[in-house]
Amino acid sequence: MDIYQHFRKEEQPFIDQVLSWKEQVELTFQPKLTDFLDPREQQIVEMLINTSQEELKIYKHGGGHGAERKRMVIAPFYEEVTEDSCQLTLLEAGYQDKFITIEHRDVMGSFMSLGVHRKKLGDIFAGDGTIQIILAEEIAAYVIANLTSIKKANVIFEERDLSSMQIKKEQWIETDKTVSSLRLDAVLKEIYKLSRKDAAAYIQKLQVKVNYRVVDDNKFHLQEGDLISLRGKGRSKLMAIKGVSKKDKWKISVATLK
């Protein structure tokens, strides 16, 4: 059976990576700790690592309840795996929010300017005079020493216990819609109340992501469970595809982040 038939073509390199991790653990009997994975990547790992046979087990942790990006451990079934196995560090710094506004993207930009790979960084919280970042334990000392300013604010990061991580609660609102097709431009049009021309323009300007990856093809075919992000207009999920109406339109259920 061709395992790739269950996934999109662009996901094949990651599938190969996961299968390589699986083989490595089976041959060496040593746990494999991944970098931070987005929710779709976590889902792929869970689909490919068959824990029902009890030969391997997987564990994931992102620093707190509701964390989106997580590190995963693939281990032999008898191996003891705990939160500490994920090797996470929480760094926190304060700033004067009366004089400057710091957002998620500002923290991300400053972090990336250090030359550190994005996959070493987990979730970020910025607001109310506090910045918190979850990152891989192995780069914590480097970040503390070098990430000393964000925007125009001087910051001093210190390690904190993971239990103090602030996670923003997300509220999703689900609605039913009909679309002419499951093409990305058609679904964007309905979710964000755009013209078809404007939806296509956003896609061509590389301002649309599906499952955390930029998509530049108007005809990209969406599937149930896809997470869509439109720059400046928020995120949405294709929750369910409910079939075709009498007028040959697709009936779908979508959730938008309030």
Order of alpha helices (4+ residues) and beta strands (2+ residues): alpha-beta-alpha-beta-beta-beta-alpha-beta-beta-alpha-beta-beta-beta-beta-alpha-alpha-beta-beta-beta-beta-beta
